[in-house]
Amino acid sequence: MDALINRLVNGILSKERIEVQVMNRRTESEKNEPSLPNLIELGPSKKEIKPSEKKNITLEDVKNLKKDDTEETDAEFVITKVQAQKAKNRYNIFINDSYAFAVDDSILVKHRLIKGKELDKEMIEELKQQGEMSKAYQAALHYLNYKMRSEKEIREHLAKKDYAEIDAVIERLREHLLINDMEYAKSFVRTNYKLKTEGPKKIERSLYAKGLSPEEIAYGLEEYSDEDQLENAKKLTEKTLKRQRNKSNREIEQKIKEQLMIKGFDRDVIAQVLEDMTLEQPEEDEYDALVKQGDTAYRRYARKHDPYGARRKTKAFLYSKGYPFDLIEQFLSEKEGDS
């Protein structure tokens, strides 16, 4: 009798040791669960039962099956597919076999969005919003990758791409110091006066078009000193002088004033340039330019008018070009003497 009891006790203890070992294995298995990428690729799925593996179904099996079916039916929104996009680190989320929204990898990891995960309506809307915001933010970063942008430029860029979370993106960019219209104004002024030799008025118009306030524009223009403005105006004047050949001194001066105004320089800077620089060409050079223009004009008018009419038209033309009256008379006298 004692031997029988000992065998039973030893059997029970052996069974308990086996159960403990099994539980330990399960614990180790839970600690070593698959990484997120594997879960995304595979997800929780039921293994298909082959015909050779079928067994007799008991009453307990039927109860468990009904219980499992009920649990699956109770879940209203279930992730059925997680699909990687061609875009780097972006994923499409399918709920109940239909596309629902897209997220980036940070949101995917943070909320553990894997196949089989149940979601409610509030969570779905929040994830949609986060996904849109993340996509718009990445688009803004890409747009900023080439050069600094004003807040208005970024808003317009995102609006063209139909992003909805623009305000949230702008706020996040501000938090990361990626948008600062005051600093943008300074950078824009330096670039445009050094590389484009633009005057302050043209720079001011450009900054206004980019959405900057008068205070921000004034702050940026502090980078453009009076000495730099005068130097740029003189550089532009020298370029204009080289292009204005065969013209009167008055016309050359008028062209220089016009170019400097188009480039955005103030009247006082223009006046200073005209005072400091020698713009007038020697009289003999101006007369040579008059002769070239006068000959062309006289031939044109002589085809339609008599000699008196051709003389009158040519005289008016040369005077409109800014040539002195005495040089015009000298040319016409020589012209008539030759004929």
Contacts in CASP RR format, 6 or more apart in sequence:
PFRMAT RR
TARGET T0000
AUTHOR 0000-0000-0000
METHOD contacts of the structure
MODEL  1
MDALINRLVNGILSKERIEVQVMNRRTESEKNEPSLPNLIELGPSKKEIK
PSEKKNITLEDVKNLKKDDTEETDAEFVITKVQAQKAKNRYNIFINDSYA
FAVDDSILVKHRLIKGKELDKEMIEELKQQGEMSKAYQAALHYLNYKMRS
EKEIREHLAKKDYAEIDAVIERLREHLLINDMEYAKSFVRTNYKLKTEGP
KKIERSLYAKGLSPEEIAYGLEEYSDEDQLENAKKLTEKTLKRQRNKSNR
EIEQKIKEQLMIKGFDRDVIAQVLEDMTLEQPEEDEYDALVKQGDTAYRR
YARKHDPYGARRKTKAFLYSKGYPFDLIEQFLSEKEGDS
34 42 0 8 1.000
36 108 0 8 1.000
36 109 0 8 1.000
36 112 0 8 1.000
36 114 0 8 1.000
39 114 0 8 1.000
39 115 0 8 1.000
40 82 0 8 1.000
40 84 0 8 1.000
40 91 0 8 1.000
40 108 0 8 1.000
40 114 0 8 1.000
40 115 0 8 1.000
42 115 0 8 1.000
43 82 0 8 1.000
43 114 0 8 1.000
43 115 0 8 1.000
43 116 0 8 1.000
44 114 0 8 1.000
44 115 0 8 1.000
44 116 0 8 1.000
45 115 0 8 1.000
75 118 0 8 1.000
76 120 0 8 1.000
77 95 0 8 1.000
77 96 0 8 1.000
77 118 0 8 1.000
77 119 0 8 1.000
77 120 0 8 1.000
77 121 0 8 1.000
77 124 0 8 1.000
78 95 0 8 1.000
78 96 0 8 1.000
78 116 0 8 1.000
78 117 0 8 1.000
78 118 0 8 1.000
78 119 0 8 1.000
79 93 0 8 1.000
79 94 0 8 1.000
79 95 0 8 1.000
79 113 0 8 1.000
79 114 0 8 1.000
79 115 0 8 1.000
79 116 0 8 1.000
79 117 0 8 1.000
79 118 0 8 1.000
79 119 0 8 1.000
80 94 0 8 1.000
80 95 0 8 1.000
80 96 0 8 1.000
80 97 0 8 1.000
80 115 0 8 1.000
80 116 0 8 1.000
81 92 0 8 1.000
81 93 0 8 1.000
81 94 0 8 1.000
81 97 0 8 1.000
81 115 0 8 1.000
82 91 0 8 1.000
82 92 0 8 1.000
82 93 0 8 1.000
82 94 0 8 1.000
82 108 0 8 1.000
82 113 0 8 1.000
82 114 0 8 1.000
82 115 0 8 1.000
83 91 0 8 1.000
83 92 0 8 1.000
83 94 0 8 1.000
84 90 0 8 1.000
84 91 0 8 1.000
84 92 0 8 1.000
85 91 0 8 1.000
85 92 0 8 1.000
85 102 0 8 1.000
89 104 0 8 1.000
89 105 0 8 1.000
90 102 0 8 1.000
90 103 0 8 1.000
90 104 0 8 1.000
90 105 0 8 1.000
90 135 0 8 1.000
91 102 0 8 1.000
91 103 0 8 1.000
91 104 0 8 1.000
91 105 0 8 1.000
91 108 0 8 1.000
91 113 0 8 1.000
92 99 0 8 1.000
92 101 0 8 1.000
92 102 0 8 1.000
93 99 0 8 1.000
93 100 0 8 1.000
93 101 0 8 1.000
93 102 0 8 1.000
93 103 0 8 1.000
93 113 0 8 1.000
93 127 0 8 1.000
94 100 0 8 1.000
95 119 0 8 1.000
95 124 0 8 1.000
100 124 0 8 1.000
100 128 0 8 1.000
101 124 0 8 1.000
101 127 0 8 1.000
101 128 0 8 1.000
101 131 0 8 1.000
102 131 0 8 1.000
102 135 0 8 1.000
103 113 0 8 1.000
103 127 0 8 1.000
103 130 0 8 1.000
103 131 0 8 1.000
103 134 0 8 1.000
104 131 0 8 1.000
104 134 0 8 1.000
104 135 0 8 1.000
104 138 0 8 1.000
106 134 0 8 1.000
107 113 0 8 1.000
107 127 0 8 1.000
107 130 0 8 1.000
107 131 0 8 1.000
107 134 0 8 1.000
111 123 0 8 1.000
111 127 0 8 1.000
113 127 0 8 1.000
119 127 0 8 1.000
129 165 0 8 1.000
132 163 0 8 1.000
132 164 0 8 1.000
132 165 0 8 1.000
133 165 0 8 1.000
133 168 0 8 1.000
133 169 0 8 1.000
133 172 0 8 1.000
135 163 0 8 1.000
136 158 0 8 1.000
136 161 0 8 1.000
136 163 0 8 1.000
136 164 0 8 1.000
136 165 0 8 1.000
136 166 0 8 1.000
136 168 0 8 1.000
136 169 0 8 1.000
137 169 0 8 1.000
137 172 0 8 1.000
137 173 0 8 1.000
139 157 0 8 1.000
139 158 0 8 1.000
139 161 0 8 1.000
139 163 0 8 1.000
140 154 0 8 1.000
140 157 0 8 1.000
140 158 0 8 1.000
140 169 0 8 1.000
140 173 0 8 1.000
140 178 0 8 1.000
141 178 0 8 1.000
143 149 0 8 1.000
143 154 0 8 1.000
143 157 0 8 1.000
144 154 0 8 1.000
144 173 0 8 1.000
144 178 0 8 1.000
148 183 0 8 1.000
148 184 0 8 1.000
148 187 0 8 1.000
148 188 0 8 1.000
149 157 0 8 1.000
149 179 0 8 1.000
149 184 0 8 1.000
150 179 0 8 1.000
150 181 0 8 1.000
150 184 0 8 1.000
150 210 0 8 1.000
150 211 0 8 1.000
150 212 0 8 1.000
151 170 0 8 1.000
151 179 0 8 1.000
151 181 0 8 1.000
151 211 0 8 1.000
152 210 0 8 1.000
152 211 0 8 1.000
152 212 0 8 1.000
153 210 0 8 1.000
154 169 0 8 1.000
154 170 0 8 1.000
154 173 0 8 1.000
154 179 0 8 1.000
155 166 0 8 1.000
155 170 0 8 1.000
158 166 0 8 1.000
158 169 0 8 1.000
159 166 0 8 1.000
163 169 0 8 1.000
170 179 0 8 1.000
173 179 0 8 1.000
174 180 0 8 1.000
181 211 0 8 1.000
181 212 0 8 1.000
181 213 0 8 1.000
181 216 0 8 1.000
182 216 0 8 1.000
182 219 0 8 1.000
182 220 0 8 1.000
184 210 0 8 1.000
184 212 0 8 1.000
184 216 0 8 1.000
185 207 0 8 1.000
185 212 0 8 1.000
185 216 0 8 1.000
185 217 0 8 1.000
185 219 0 8 1.000
185 220 0 8 1.000
185 221 0 8 1.000
186 219 0 8 1.000
186 220 0 8 1.000
186 222 0 8 1.000
186 223 0 8 1.000
188 203 0 8 1.000
188 206 0 8 1.000
188 207 0 8 1.000
188 210 0 8 1.000
188 220 0 8 1.000
189 203 0 8 1.000
189 207 0 8 1.000
189 220 0 8 1.000
189 221 0 8 1.000
189 223 0 8 1.000
189 224 0 8 1.000
190 223 0 8 1.000
192 198 0 8 1.000
192 202 0 8 1.000
192 203 0 8 1.000
192 206 0 8 1.000
193 199 0 8 1.000
193 200 0 8 1.000
193 203 0 8 1.000
193 223 0 8 1.000
193 224 0 8 1.000
193 228 0 8 1.000
193 229 0 8 1.000
193 232 0 8 1.000
197 232 0 8 1.000
197 235 0 8 1.000
197 236 0 8 1.000
197 263 0 8 1.000
198 232 0 8 1.000
198 263 0 8 1.000
198 264 0 8 1.000
199 224 0 8 1.000
199 229 0 8 1.000
199 232 0 8 1.000
199 233 0 8 1.000
199 263 0 8 1.000
199 264 0 8 1.000
199 265 0 8 1.000
200 221 0 8 1.000
200 224 0 8 1.000
200 229 0 8 1.000
200 264 0 8 1.000
200 265 0 8 1.000
200 266 0 8 1.000
201 264 0 8 1.000
201 265 0 8 1.000
201 266 0 8 1.000
202 262 0 8 1.000
202 263 0 8 1.000
202 264 0 8 1.000
203 221 0 8 1.000
203 224 0 8 1.000
203 264 0 8 1.000
204 217 0 8 1.000
204 221 0 8 1.000
207 216 0 8 1.000
207 217 0 8 1.000
207 220 0 8 1.000
208 217 0 8 1.000
226 269 0 8 1.000
229 265 0 8 1.000
229 266 0 8 1.000
229 269 0 8 1.000
230 269 0 8 1.000
230 272 0 8 1.000
230 273 0 8 1.000
232 265 0 8 1.000
233 260 0 8 1.000
233 263 0 8 1.000
233 265 0 8 1.000
233 269 0 8 1.000
233 270 0 8 1.000
233 272 0 8 1.000
233 273 0 8 1.000
234 273 0 8 1.000
234 276 0 8 1.000
234 277 0 8 1.000
236 259 0 8 1.000
236 260 0 8 1.000
236 263 0 8 1.000
236 265 0 8 1.000
237 256 0 8 1.000
237 259 0 8 1.000
237 260 0 8 1.000
237 273 0 8 1.000
237 277 0 8 1.000
237 279 0 8 1.000
240 255 0 8 1.000
240 256 0 8 1.000
240 259 0 8 1.000
241 252 0 8 1.000
241 256 0 8 1.000
241 279 0 8 1.000
244 251 0 8 1.000
244 252 0 8 1.000
244 255 0 8 1.000
244 256 0 8 1.000
245 289 0 8 1.000
246 288 0 8 1.000
246 289 0 8 1.000
246 292 0 8 1.000
246 293 0 8 1.000
247 255 0 8 1.000
247 289 0 8 1.000
247 293 0 8 1.000
247 321 0 8 1.000
248 286 0 8 1.000
248 289 0 8 1.000
248 290 0 8 1.000
248 321 0 8 1.000
248 322 0 8 1.000
248 323 0 8 1.000
248 324 0 8 1.000
249 279 0 8 1.000
249 280 0 8 1.000
249 281 0 8 1.000
249 286 0 8 1.000
249 322 0 8 1.000
250 322 0 8 1.000
250 323 0 8 1.000
251 321 0 8 1.000
251 322 0 8 1.000
252 279 0 8 1.000
252 281 0 8 1.000
253 274 0 8 1.000
253 279 0 8 1.000
256 273 0 8 1.000
256 274 0 8 1.000
256 279 0 8 1.000
257 270 0 8 1.000
257 274 0 8 1.000
260 269 0 8 1.000
260 270 0 8 1.000
260 273 0 8 1.000
261 270 0 8 1.000
280 286 0 8 1.000
281 289 0 8 1.000
283 327 0 8 1.000
286 323 0 8 1.000
286 324 0 8 1.000
286 327 0 8 1.000
287 327 0 8 1.000
287 330 0 8 1.000
287 331 0 8 1.000
290 318 0 8 1.000
290 323 0 8 1.000
290 327 0 8 1.000
290 328 0 8 1.000
290 331 0 8 1.000
291 331 0 8 1.000
293 317 0 8 1.000
293 318 0 8 1.000
293 321 0 8 1.000
294 314 0 8 1.000
294 317 0 8 1.000
294 318 0 8 1.000
294 331 0 8 1.000
295 335 0 8 1.000
297 313 0 8 1.000
297 314 0 8 1.000
297 317 0 8 1.000
297 318 0 8 1.000
298 310 0 8 1.000
298 311 0 8 1.000
298 314 0 8 1.000
298 335 0 8 1.000
301 309 0 8 1.000
301 310 0 8 1.000
301 313 0 8 1.000
301 314 0 8 1.000
301 317 0 8 1.000
302 310 0 8 1.000
305 312 0 8 1.000
305 313 0 8 1.000
307 336 0 8 1.000
307 339 0 8 1.000
311 332 0 8 1.000
311 335 0 8 1.000
311 336 0 8 1.000
314 332 0 8 1.000
315 328 0 8 1.000
315 332 0 8 1.000
318 328 0 8 1.000
318 331 0 8 1.000
319 325 0 8 1.000
319 328 0 8 1.000
END
